[in-house]
Amino acid sequence: MRRGAPMRWSAGWYGTAGHDRRPAGGRAVPGLDGTWTCGWPAGRVRAVGDSRATLAVIGECGADDAQLRDALPLVRVRRWRALTRWPGSYLILARSGETMAVIGDLAGQHPVYYRTDAAGTWWATAASALAALDGAPVDVTALAAHLAFGQPDVLADRSLFRDVRRVPGGHLLLLGPDGAAVERYEPVSYPQVDLREQAPVVRAALAEAVAARIDDRPVSADLAGLDSTTLACLAAQRGPVAAVTFADERLRDDDLAFAVRTAATVPGLAHHTVPGAPGTVYYAGLDDLSGLPVTDAPNAYVVTASIKRAVLDTVAAHTPGPGVHFTGAAGDAVLSAPSSYLADLLRERRHRRALQDSLAHARLRHSSAFHVLGRVRPASKVDLAGAWWQTAAELRGPARDWIPQAQRPLTWTPLLASADWMTHGARRMLSAALDEAAGALTDAPARLSNWSDRQDLARLGADTAGWRTLALAELGIELAAPFLDNEVIRACLAVPADERGAPGQYKPLLDAAFTGSSVLPGFVLARTTKGGFNALAYAGLRDNAPVLRELLGPSSQLAALGLVTEQPVADALARAAAGQPTAQGALHLVVAAEVWLRQHAAAAVTWWEEVSGRVAAA
């Protein structure tokens, strides 16, 4: 690592007895006894309060101190959701009398974990820290679910460590004299709003999200697809932006051509190209894991770290110091929608619309409407709990031969190829946990699209948090992902998936939001293409096959837990080396998880320090 920034996290204690430890190097949050932050700049930790209430925000929050003070009456009457409506991405700590609310964001950029005993509750934004209190081991079942499903809320309250509980998306942790409780603050689904009506709300939310990050720091931005270009242009309205485009010739896309034209049209964008190199491929650098920062959860960006480093190095070379870098991560998840919404149309008996859209999707895929409808129909006939029972039964059966996920029938929680690489015992263990989760399900969404939208955002939020750790640890650059902000998510997901993802127009919500606004040039909004990294993924699989075979071979920690078996992985790598289609997503997941397990086994991280004497209870 070129720079040793500590991992950012926050923690607190609430109990009837005092605590004998605190986060190592932690700084107390003003007005909240037994609450600390680690690694956060002082300017990103703000608190206001009076004798009856205290409110603290940690992170990038667009509310000024006066707005925070004005929100104290909301704290006193416990209107928790109202405290999550400011632009930005942040953790909320709110105390009203003896009650304390810890409120993470909707996308898991600021996750909340906790563990409770007879004396009280420790909470933290890092599950690893809570596990370190007594050396709690990895929860093998939860890690299996992470690998098999890729949907964080399937085993909703289980973290990746035994005895450490996770607060699911859209919920908050409530601490009081009666103990700890988890409550929902976000509705399961939003009232639906017409795309045209909602477009100006989306534009305003994005503009405010960008503005919340811009102060006296240097500003940079990716300039590639529609999503990142939108953020770069919004930022350029407020000052100079160092805009960067990764332009490896192996990609053969038109990102660079659009970026050059955009920078020549939009004042304030200074464009810089990031050329590819032999080492800017997937899976590069995994032969030396000490070169990667330790993250709290498996981080997909360890696989693409060489590409991200090339981009960030270019940013550092063209800005006067560490600043804020905008990325379009999660734009696809909120601005568009996969064709799985067709299952909802069938469920709601909107057969004519389902047939029309299926015909259009079929034309795009050179397929037939009957094939498209046939793939989604099974998911329209079952709810979330029923789908989980079906998946649990499938896990009890034999592993499947690999075929691309897009060729399998659609389901609420797809079983990924990585599930077929597990031992029979691990699959049965996961099956039992899924049966239990289905039986305990209480507030499931009625629409498949509502469930999958939230799960995609939670997965992308966790991954982006890992990328942020990389950017901070190595170059001190703050990563900004406004599409993951609460208010942007709410604004976009209020538009039904069948409008966001309707075929025939590329990202119609973005087009409606910015047409005629003077933010984006017309040729950007008219773009219908999207870059992809498949060429670099296959090049990396081929070039780094020996390292991957070692990672996932006999010495694999996942293998020791029964979560991968050697032959299916070897077969997938062999297909990739021969240039044949393979289970890229599954390989990506298991490599990231293996790296995470090895890092945590080797890392000498001091999470806590003892305090002299037992500090009084909160």
C-alpha positions as CSV (number, residue, x, y, z in Angstrom):
1,M,0.0,0.0,0.0
2,R,1.2,3.5,-0.8
3,R,-0.7,5.2,2.0
4,G,-1.8,3.9,5.3
5,A,-5.2,5.4,6.0
6,P,-7.1,3.6,8.8
7,M,-10.4,1.9,8.0
8,R,-13.3,4.2,8.8
9,W,-15.9,3.0,11.2
10,S,-18.0,4.1,14.1
11,A,-19.1,2.3,17.2
12,G,-21.0,2.7,20.5
13,W,-22.0,1.1,23.7
14,Y,-25.4,1.2,25.4
15,G,-25.9,-0.8,28.6
16,T,-26.8,-1.1,32.3
17,A,-23.2,-1.7,33.1
18,G,-20.1,0.2,32.1
19,H,-17.7,-0.7,29.3
20,D,-14.0,-1.6,29.7
21,R,-12.9,-0.9,26.2
22,R,-13.3,1.5,23.3
23,P,-12.2,1.6,19.7
24,A,-8.5,1.9,19.3
25,G,-7.7,5.5,18.4
26,G,-11.4,6.4,18.5
27,R,-12.7,9.9,19.0
28,A,-15.7,10.6,21.1
29,V,-18.8,11.9,19.4
30,P,-19.8,15.2,21.1
31,G,-23.0,14.9,23.2
32,L,-23.2,11.1,22.9
33,D,-21.5,9.2,25.7
34,G,-20.1,5.9,24.7
35,T,-20.0,6.7,21.0
36,W,-16.8,7.0,18.9
37,T,-15.6,7.4,15.3
38,C,-12.4,6.0,13.8
39,G,-10.7,7.3,10.7
40,W,-13.3,10.0,10.0
41,P,-12.1,13.6,9.5
42,A,-13.4,15.9,12.1
43,G,-15.4,17.9,9.5
44,R,-17.4,14.8,8.6
45,V,-18.6,14.2,12.2
46,R,-21.1,16.8,13.4
47,A,-23.4,16.9,16.4
48,V,-26.0,19.2,17.8
49,G,-28.1,18.8,20.9
50,D,-29.9,20.1,24.0
51,S,-30.9,18.5,27.3
52,R,-33.6,16.4,25.7
53,A,-32.2,15.3,22.3
54,T,-28.9,14.9,20.4
55,L,-28.4,14.4,16.7
56,A,-25.1,13.4,15.0
57,V,-24.3,12.8,11.4
58,I,-21.2,11.0,10.2
59,G,-20.2,11.1,6.6
60,E,-21.1,13.3,3.6
61,C,-24.3,15.1,4.7
62,G,-25.7,18.0,2.9
63,A,-27.4,19.5,5.9
64,D,-25.7,22.5,7.5
65,D,-25.5,23.0,11.3
66,A,-28.6,25.1,11.4
67,Q,-30.6,22.4,9.6
68,L,-29.4,19.8,12.1
69,R,-30.5,22.0,15.0
70,D,-33.8,22.5,13.4
71,A,-34.2,18.8,13.2
72,L,-33.9,18.3,17.0
73,P,-37.8,18.4,17.4
74,L,-38.0,15.5,15.0
75,V,-35.6,13.6,17.2
76,R,-37.6,14.3,20.3
77,V,-40.8,12.9,18.7
78,R,-38.8,10.0,17.1
79,R,-39.6,10.7,13.5
80,W,-36.5,8.7,12.5
81,R,-37.1,8.5,8.7
82,A,-37.3,12.3,8.4
83,L,-33.6,12.4,9.6
84,T,-32.6,10.4,6.5
85,R,-33.8,12.9,3.9
86,W,-30.8,15.2,3.5
87,P,-28.6,14.9,0.4
88,G,-25.4,12.8,0.7
89,S,-24.5,9.5,2.3
90,Y,-24.2,9.3,6.1
91,L,-24.9,7.5,9.4
92,I,-27.4,9.0,11.8
93,L,-27.1,8.8,15.5
94,A,-30.2,10.3,17.4
95,R,-30.8,10.3,21.1
96,S,-34.2,11.2,22.5
97,G,-34.3,10.8,26.3
98,E,-33.1,7.3,27.1
99,T,-33.6,6.0,23.6
100,M,-30.9,5.9,21.0
101,A,-31.4,5.3,17.3
102,V,-28.6,4.2,15.0
103,I,-29.7,4.6,11.4
104,G,-27.7,3.5,8.4
105,D,-28.4,4.4,4.8
106,L,-30.5,2.5,2.3
107,A,-27.7,1.1,0.2
108,G,-25.4,-0.2,2.9
109,Q,-22.7,2.4,2.5
110,H,-23.0,2.8,6.3
111,P,-24.1,-0.6,7.5
112,V,-25.1,-1.2,11.2
113,Y,-24.2,-4.3,13.2
114,Y,-24.7,-5.1,16.8
115,R,-24.2,-7.8,19.5
116,T,-26.0,-7.9,22.8
117,D,-25.4,-9.6,26.2
118,A,-26.8,-9.2,29.7
119,A,-24.9,-6.0,30.3
120,G,-25.9,-4.1,27.1
121,T,-25.3,-3.7,23.4
122,W,-22.2,-2.9,21.3
123,W,-23.0,-1.6,17.9
124,A,-20.6,-0.7,15.0
125,T,-20.5,0.0,11.3
126,A,-17.8,-2.8,11.0
127,A,-18.9,-6.4,11.7
128,S,-15.2,-7.3,12.0
129,A,-14.8,-5.0,15.0
130,L,-17.6,-6.6,16.9
131,A,-16.3,-10.1,16.0
132,A,-12.9,-9.0,17.5
133,L,-14.5,-8.3,20.9
134,D,-14.2,-12.0,21.6
135,G,-12.8,-13.6,18.5
136,A,-16.1,-14.6,17.0
137,P,-15.5,-16.8,13.9
138,V,-16.9,-16.5,10.4
139,D,-20.6,-17.6,10.1
140,V,-20.2,-20.2,7.4
141,T,-23.9,-20.3,6.6
142,A,-24.0,-16.5,6.1
143,L,-20.9,-16.7,3.9
144,A,-22.5,-19.5,1.9
145,A,-25.6,-17.3,1.3
146,H,-23.4,-14.4,0.2
147,L,-21.8,-16.7,-2.4
148,A,-24.9,-18.6,-3.5
149,F,-27.4,-15.7,-3.8
150,G,-25.6,-12.4,-3.9
151,Q,-28.6,-10.8,-2.2
152,P,-27.7,-9.4,1.2
153,D,-31.1,-9.5,2.8
154,V,-31.9,-13.2,2.2
155,L,-30.6,-14.1,5.7
156,A,-31.6,-10.7,6.8
157,D,-30.1,-10.3,10.3
158,R,-27.1,-12.6,10.0
159,S,-23.7,-10.9,9.4
160,L,-20.6,-12.8,8.1
161,F,-19.6,-13.4,11.8
162,R,-21.2,-15.7,14.3
163,D,-23.1,-13.8,17.1
164,V,-22.8,-10.5,15.3
165,R,-26.2,-9.4,14.1
166,R,-26.8,-7.2,11.0
167,V,-29.5,-4.5,10.7
168,P,-31.2,-5.3,7.3
169,G,-31.7,-2.7,4.6
170,G,-34.4,0.0,5.4
171,H,-34.2,-0.8,9.2
172,L,-32.7,1.0,12.1
173,L,-31.3,-0.1,15.5
174,L,-33.2,1.2,18.5
175,L,-31.4,1.0,21.9
176,G,-33.2,1.7,25.2
177,P,-33.6,0.6,28.7
178,D,-35.5,-2.5,27.5
179,G,-32.6,-3.6,25.2
180,A,-32.0,-3.6,21.5
181,A,-34.6,-3.7,18.8
182,V,-34.6,-3.5,15.0
183,E,-37.4,-1.5,13.4
184,R,-38.2,-0.8,9.8
185,Y,-38.1,2.9,8.8
186,E,-38.3,2.6,5.0
187,P,-41.5,1.2,3.3
188,V,-41.2,-2.1,1.5
189,S,-42.3,-0.3,-1.7
190,Y,-42.9,3.2,-2.8
191,P,-46.2,4.8,-4.1
192,Q,-45.8,4.7,-7.8
193,V,-45.3,7.9,-9.7
194,D,-45.4,8.4,-13.5
195,L,-41.9,8.8,-15.1
196,R,-42.6,12.2,-16.6
197,E,-43.9,13.5,-13.3
198,Q,-41.0,12.2,-11.4
199,A,-38.2,13.3,-13.8
200,P,-37.7,16.8,-12.3
201,V,-37.5,15.2,-8.8
202,V,-34.8,12.9,-10.0
203,R,-32.9,15.7,-11.5
204,A,-33.1,17.8,-8.4
205,A,-32.1,14.9,-6.2
206,L,-29.0,14.2,-8.3
207,A,-28.0,17.8,-8.4
208,E,-28.3,18.1,-4.6
209,A,-26.3,14.9,-4.1
210,V,-23.5,16.2,-6.2
211,A,-23.6,19.7,-4.5
212,A,-23.4,18.1,-1.1
213,R,-19.9,16.8,-1.8
214,I,-18.4,19.9,-3.4
215,D,-16.5,22.2,-1.1
216,D,-12.9,23.3,-1.2
217,R,-11.6,19.9,-2.2
218,P,-10.4,19.1,-5.8
219,V,-13.1,17.4,-7.8
220,S,-12.6,14.6,-10.3
221,A,-15.1,12.3,-12.0
222,D,-15.3,9.2,-14.2
223,L,-16.4,10.2,-17.7
224,A,-17.5,7.1,-19.4
225,G,-21.1,5.9,-19.6
226,L,-24.3,7.9,-19.3
227,D,-24.4,7.7,-15.5
228,S,-20.9,8.9,-14.8
229,T,-21.2,11.6,-17.5
230,T,-24.3,13.0,-15.8
231,L,-22.4,13.4,-12.5
232,A,-19.4,14.9,-14.2
233,C,-21.5,17.5,-15.9
234,L,-23.4,18.3,-12.8
235,A,-20.2,18.8,-10.9
236,A,-18.8,20.9,-13.7
237,Q,-21.6,23.4,-13.2
238,R,-20.0,24.2,-9.8
239,G,-16.3,24.4,-10.7
240,P,-13.5,22.6,-12.5
241,V,-13.5,18.8,-12.8
242,A,-10.7,16.5,-13.7
243,A,-12.6,14.0,-15.9
244,V,-11.0,10.6,-16.5
245,T,-11.8,7.8,-19.0
246,F,-10.3,4.4,-18.8
247,A,-9.7,3.6,-22.5
248,D,-8.0,0.3,-22.9
249,E,-8.0,-0.6,-26.7
250,R,-9.1,-4.1,-25.8
251,L,-12.5,-2.8,-24.8
252,R,-13.5,-1.6,-28.2
253,D,-16.3,0.6,-27.0
254,D,-17.2,4.2,-27.7
255,D,-16.7,5.6,-24.1
256,L,-13.6,7.5,-25.1
257,A,-15.2,9.1,-28.2
258,F,-18.2,10.3,-26.2
259,A,-16.0,11.5,-23.4
260,V,-13.7,13.6,-25.7
261,R,-16.8,15.1,-27.3
262,T,-18.4,15.8,-24.0
263,A,-15.3,17.5,-22.5
264,A,-15.0,19.7,-25.6
265,T,-18.7,20.8,-25.2
266,V,-19.1,21.2,-21.4
267,P,-17.2,24.0,-19.8
268,G,-15.2,23.0,-16.7
269,L,-14.4,19.5,-17.8
270,A,-10.6,18.9,-18.2
271,H,-10.4,15.5,-19.8
272,H,-7.6,12.9,-19.2
273,T,-7.4,9.5,-20.8
274,V,-6.3,6.5,-18.7
275,P,-4.6,4.1,-21.2
276,G,-4.7,0.4,-20.5
277,A,-1.6,-1.7,-19.9
278,P,-0.8,-5.5,-19.8
279,G,-1.5,-5.4,-16.0
280,T,-4.8,-3.5,-16.1
281,V,-6.9,-6.6,-16.2
282,Y,-9.2,-8.5,-13.8
283,Y,-7.5,-10.5,-11.1
284,A,-4.1,-8.8,-11.4
285,G,-2.0,-8.5,-8.2
286,L,-3.7,-11.2,-6.3
287,D,-0.4,-13.0,-5.8
288,D,0.4,-10.5,-3.0
289,L,-2.6,-9.7,-0.9
290,S,-0.6,-7.4,1.4
291,G,-0.9,-4.9,-1.4
292,L,-4.7,-4.6,-0.8
293,P,-6.4,-2.8,2.1
294,V,-8.4,-5.0,4.5
295,T,-12.1,-4.5,4.1
296,D,-14.9,-5.4,6.5
297,A,-16.7,-7.6,3.9
298,P,-15.7,-9.4,0.7
299,N,-15.1,-6.6,-1.8
300,A,-15.7,-7.1,-5.5
301,Y,-13.2,-4.4,-6.4
302,V,-10.2,-6.5,-5.3
303,V,-10.7,-8.2,-8.7
304,T,-10.5,-5.0,-10.6
305,A,-8.1,-3.1,-8.3
306,S,-5.4,-2.7,-11.0
307,I,-7.9,-0.9,-13.2
308,K,-9.2,1.3,-10.4
309,R,-5.7,2.2,-9.3
310,A,-4.8,3.3,-12.9
311,V,-7.8,5.6,-12.8
312,L,-7.1,7.0,-9.4
313,D,-3.4,7.5,-10.2
314,T,-4.4,9.6,-13.2
315,V,-6.7,11.6,-10.9
316,A,-3.9,12.2,-8.4
317,A,-1.5,13.3,-11.2
318,H,-4.0,16.0,-12.4
319,T,-5.3,17.4,-9.1
320,P,-3.4,19.5,-6.6
321,G,-4.2,17.1,-3.7
322,P,-6.6,14.4,-2.5
323,G,-10.2,15.4,-3.3
324,V,-13.5,13.9,-4.1
325,H,-14.0,11.6,-7.1
326,F,-17.5,11.0,-8.6
327,T,-18.4,7.6,-9.9
328,G,-21.6,6.5,-11.7
329,A,-21.8,3.2,-9.7
330,A,-25.4,2.0,-9.2
331,G,-26.7,4.2,-12.0
332,D,-28.0,1.2,-13.9
333,A,-29.7,-0.1,-10.7
334,V,-31.9,3.0,-10.2
335,L,-32.3,4.5,-13.7
336,S,-33.2,1.3,-15.5
337,A,-34.5,-2.2,-14.7
338,P,-34.0,-5.7,-15.9
339,S,-36.7,-7.5,-17.9
340,S,-37.7,-9.4,-14.7
341,Y,-40.4,-6.8,-14.3
342,L,-42.3,-8.8,-16.9
343,A,-43.0,-11.3,-14.1
344,D,-44.8,-8.5,-12.2
345,L,-46.9,-7.6,-15.3
346,L,-48.0,-11.2,-15.5
347,R,-48.7,-11.4,-11.8
348,E,-50.9,-8.3,-12.1
349,R,-52.6,-9.7,-15.2
350,R,-51.4,-6.9,-17.4
351,H,-51.1,-9.4,-20.2
352,R,-51.3,-7.1,-23.2
353,R,-48.4,-4.9,-21.8
354,A,-46.4,-8.0,-20.9
355,L,-46.8,-9.3,-24.5
356,Q,-45.8,-6.0,-26.0
357,D,-42.7,-5.6,-23.9
358,S,-41.8,-9.3,-24.4
359,L,-41.9,-8.8,-28.2
360,A,-39.6,-5.8,-27.8
361,H,-37.2,-7.5,-25.5
362,A,-37.1,-10.5,-27.8
363,R,-36.1,-8.4,-30.7
364,L,-33.2,-6.9,-28.7
365,R,-32.0,-10.4,-27.8
366,H,-32.7,-12.0,-31.2
367,S,-35.1,-14.4,-29.5
368,S,-38.9,-14.9,-29.4
369,A,-41.5,-13.4,-27.1
370,F,-42.6,-16.9,-26.1
371,H,-39.1,-17.7,-24.9
372,V,-38.9,-14.4,-22.9
373,L,-42.3,-15.0,-21.4
374,G,-41.5,-18.6,-20.7
375,R,-38.4,-17.6,-18.7
376,V,-40.3,-15.1,-16.5
377,R,-43.6,-16.9,-16.0
378,P,-42.5,-19.2,-13.2
379,A,-41.5,-16.2,-11.0
380,S,-45.0,-14.7,-11.6
381,K,-46.7,-17.6,-10.0
382,V,-44.9,-17.6,-6.6
383,D,-44.2,-15.0,-3.9
384,L,-40.8,-14.5,-2.2
385,A,-41.3,-17.1,0.6
386,G,-42.5,-19.6,-2.0
387,A,-39.5,-18.9,-4.2
388,W,-37.1,-19.5,-1.3
389,W,-38.7,-22.8,-0.5
390,Q,-38.3,-23.8,-4.1
391,T,-34.6,-22.8,-4.0
392,A,-34.1,-24.6,-0.7
393,A,-35.4,-27.8,-2.3
394,E,-33.1,-27.3,-5.3
395,L,-30.1,-26.9,-3.0
396,R,-30.9,-30.3,-1.5
397,G,-30.6,-31.9,-4.9
398,P,-27.5,-32.5,-7.0
399,A,-25.3,-29.6,-8.3
400,R,-26.3,-28.4,-11.8
401,D,-24.3,-28.4,-14.9
402,W,-23.3,-24.8,-15.7
403,I,-25.3,-22.8,-18.2
404,P,-25.4,-19.0,-18.4
405,Q,-27.8,-17.4,-15.8
406,A,-29.8,-15.7,-18.5
407,Q,-30.8,-19.1,-19.9
408,R,-32.2,-20.3,-16.6
409,P,-35.8,-19.6,-15.5
410,L,-36.2,-16.3,-13.7
411,T,-36.6,-16.5,-9.9
412,W,-36.8,-14.0,-7.0
413,T,-33.4,-15.1,-5.6
414,P,-31.3,-16.7,-8.4
415,L,-29.1,-19.6,-7.4
416,L,-25.7,-18.6,-8.7
417,A,-23.1,-21.1,-10.2
418,S,-21.1,-20.7,-7.0
419,A,-23.8,-22.7,-5.2
420,D,-23.0,-25.6,-7.4
421,W,-19.3,-25.5,-6.4
422,M,-20.1,-26.2,-2.7
423,T,-20.0,-29.5,-1.0
424,H,-23.3,-31.4,-0.5
425,G,-23.0,-30.7,3.3
426,A,-22.7,-27.0,2.7
427,R,-25.7,-27.0,0.3
428,R,-27.9,-28.8,2.8
429,M,-26.8,-26.3,5.6
430,L,-27.7,-23.4,3.3
431,S,-31.0,-25.1,2.4
432,A,-32.0,-25.4,6.0
433,A,-31.2,-21.7,6.6
434,L,-33.2,-20.7,3.6
435,D,-36.2,-22.8,4.7
436,E,-36.0,-21.0,8.1
437,A,-35.8,-17.6,6.5
438,A,-38.8,-18.3,4.3
439,G,-40.8,-19.3,7.3
440,A,-39.9,-16.2,9.2
441,L,-40.6,-13.7,6.3
442,T,-43.2,-11.1,7.4
443,D,-43.0,-8.0,5.2
444,A,-41.9,-9.2,1.8
445,P,-42.6,-7.0,-1.2
446,A,-45.4,-8.1,-3.6
447,R,-43.4,-7.2,-6.7
448,L,-40.3,-9.1,-7.7
449,S,-38.8,-5.8,-9.1
450,N,-39.1,-4.1,-5.7
451,W,-37.2,-6.9,-4.1
452,S,-34.5,-7.2,-6.7
453,D,-34.0,-3.4,-6.9
454,R,-33.3,-3.2,-3.2
455,Q,-31.0,-6.2,-3.2
456,D,-29.0,-4.9,-6.2
457,L,-28.5,-1.6,-4.3
458,A,-27.4,-3.3,-1.1
459,R,-24.9,-5.4,-3.0
460,L,-23.5,-2.5,-5.0
461,G,-23.4,-0.4,-1.8
462,A,-21.3,-2.9,0.0
463,D,-18.9,-3.3,-3.0
464,T,-18.6,0.5,-3.4
465,A,-17.7,0.8,0.3
466,G,-14.8,-1.5,-0.4
467,W,-13.7,0.5,-3.4
468,R,-13.9,3.6,-1.2
469,T,-11.5,1.9,1.3
470,L,-9.1,1.3,-1.5
471,A,-9.2,4.9,-2.7
472,L,-8.7,6.3,0.8
473,A,-6.0,3.9,1.9
474,E,-3.8,4.4,-1.1
475,L,-4.4,8.0,-2.3
476,G,-6.6,9.7,0.3
477,I,-9.2,10.2,-2.4
478,E,-12.9,10.3,-1.2
479,L,-15.1,8.3,-3.5
480,A,-18.6,9.7,-4.1
481,A,-21.4,7.5,-5.5
482,P,-24.5,9.7,-5.6
483,F,-26.7,7.1,-7.2
484,L,-26.5,5.3,-3.9
485,D,-27.8,8.2,-1.8
486,N,-31.1,7.8,0.0
487,E,-32.9,10.6,-1.8
488,V,-31.7,9.6,-5.2
489,I,-32.8,6.0,-4.6
490,R,-36.2,7.1,-3.4
491,A,-36.7,9.5,-6.3
492,C,-35.8,6.8,-8.9
493,L,-37.5,3.8,-7.5
494,A,-40.8,5.6,-7.2
495,V,-40.9,5.2,-10.9
496,P,-42.2,1.7,-11.7
497,A,-39.7,-0.8,-13.1
498,D,-41.8,-1.3,-16.2
499,E,-41.3,2.4,-17.0
500,R,-37.6,2.6,-16.1
501,G,-36.8,-0.6,-18.0
502,A,-39.2,-0.5,-20.9
503,P,-37.5,-1.5,-24.1
504,G,-37.2,0.9,-27.0
505,Q,-35.5,3.7,-25.2
506,Y,-32.2,3.6,-23.3
507,K,-32.6,4.9,-19.7
508,P,-35.8,6.9,-20.3
509,L,-35.8,8.3,-16.8
510,L,-32.4,9.9,-17.2
511,D,-33.5,11.3,-20.6
512,A,-36.7,12.7,-19.2
513,A,-34.9,14.2,-16.2
514,F,-32.2,16.1,-18.2
515,T,-33.6,16.8,-21.6
516,G,-33.7,20.6,-22.0
517,S,-31.9,21.2,-18.7
518,S,-28.6,22.4,-20.3
519,V,-26.7,20.0,-18.0
520,L,-26.1,17.3,-20.5
521,P,-25.4,17.8,-24.3
522,G,-28.1,16.3,-26.5
523,F,-25.7,13.8,-28.1
524,V,-25.1,12.3,-24.6
525,L,-28.8,11.8,-23.9
526,A,-29.2,10.3,-27.4
527,R,-26.5,7.6,-26.7
528,T,-27.8,4.0,-26.7
529,T,-24.5,2.2,-26.1
530,K,-22.8,1.1,-23.0
531,G,-19.2,0.0,-22.4
532,G,-18.3,-3.3,-21.0
533,F,-15.2,-5.0,-19.4
534,N,-15.6,-8.5,-20.7
535,A,-12.4,-8.4,-22.7
536,L,-10.4,-7.5,-19.6
537,A,-12.2,-10.1,-17.5
538,Y,-11.3,-12.9,-19.9
539,A,-7.7,-11.5,-20.3
540,G,-7.3,-11.5,-16.6
541,L,-8.8,-15.0,-16.2
542,R,-6.3,-16.2,-18.8
543,D,-3.2,-14.3,-17.6
544,N,-3.8,-15.0,-13.9
545,A,-5.1,-18.6,-14.0
546,P,-2.1,-20.0,-12.0
547,V,-2.8,-17.5,-9.2
548,L,-6.5,-18.2,-9.2
549,R,-5.9,-22.0,-9.2
550,E,-3.7,-21.5,-6.1
551,L,-6.2,-19.3,-4.4
552,L,-9.1,-21.7,-5.0
553,G,-7.1,-24.9,-4.9
554,P,-6.2,-27.3,-2.0
555,S,-5.0,-24.4,0.2
556,S,-8.3,-22.4,-0.2
557,Q,-10.0,-21.3,3.0
558,L,-13.3,-21.5,1.2
559,A,-12.5,-25.1,0.4
560,A,-11.8,-25.8,4.0
561,L,-15.2,-24.6,4.9
562,G,-16.9,-26.6,2.1
563,L,-17.8,-23.5,0.2
564,V,-15.9,-24.4,-3.0
565,T,-14.7,-27.7,-4.4
566,E,-11.6,-27.8,-6.7
567,Q,-12.9,-29.5,-9.9
568,P,-15.8,-27.2,-10.8
569,V,-13.5,-24.1,-10.3
570,A,-10.8,-25.7,-12.4
571,D,-13.3,-26.4,-15.1
572,A,-14.5,-22.8,-15.1
573,L,-11.0,-21.5,-15.3
574,A,-10.2,-23.9,-18.1
575,R,-13.2,-22.7,-20.1
576,A,-12.0,-19.1,-19.6
577,A,-8.5,-19.9,-20.7
578,A,-9.9,-21.4,-23.9
579,G,-11.9,-18.2,-24.5
580,Q,-15.2,-20.0,-23.9
581,P,-18.1,-18.6,-21.9
582,T,-17.8,-19.2,-18.2
583,A,-19.4,-18.4,-14.8
584,Q,-17.7,-15.0,-14.5
585,G,-19.9,-13.7,-11.8
586,A,-19.4,-16.7,-9.6
587,L,-15.7,-16.6,-10.0
588,H,-15.7,-13.0,-9.1
589,L,-17.6,-13.7,-5.9
590,V,-15.5,-16.6,-4.7
591,V,-12.2,-14.9,-5.5
592,A,-13.3,-11.8,-3.5
593,A,-14.4,-14.0,-0.6
594,E,-11.2,-16.1,-0.6
595,V,-9.1,-12.9,-0.6
596,W,-11.2,-11.6,2.3
597,L,-10.8,-14.7,4.4
598,R,-7.1,-14.8,3.9
599,Q,-6.7,-11.2,4.7
600,H,-8.6,-11.5,7.9
601,A,-6.6,-14.5,8.9
602,A,-3.3,-12.7,8.4
603,A,-4.3,-9.1,9.3
604,A,-2.9,-7.7,12.5
605,V,-5.7,-5.2,13.1
606,T,-6.1,-3.7,16.6
607,W,-9.8,-2.8,16.8
608,W,-10.1,-2.1,20.5
609,E,-8.1,-0.7,23.5
610,E,-8.8,-1.2,27.1
611,V,-9.8,1.8,29.3
612,S,-8.6,2.2,32.9
613,G,-11.5,1.3,35.2
614,R,-15.0,0.5,34.1
615,V,-16.5,3.5,32.4
616,A,-20.0,4.4,33.6
617,A,-23.0,3.0,31.6
618,A,-24.8,5.1,29.0
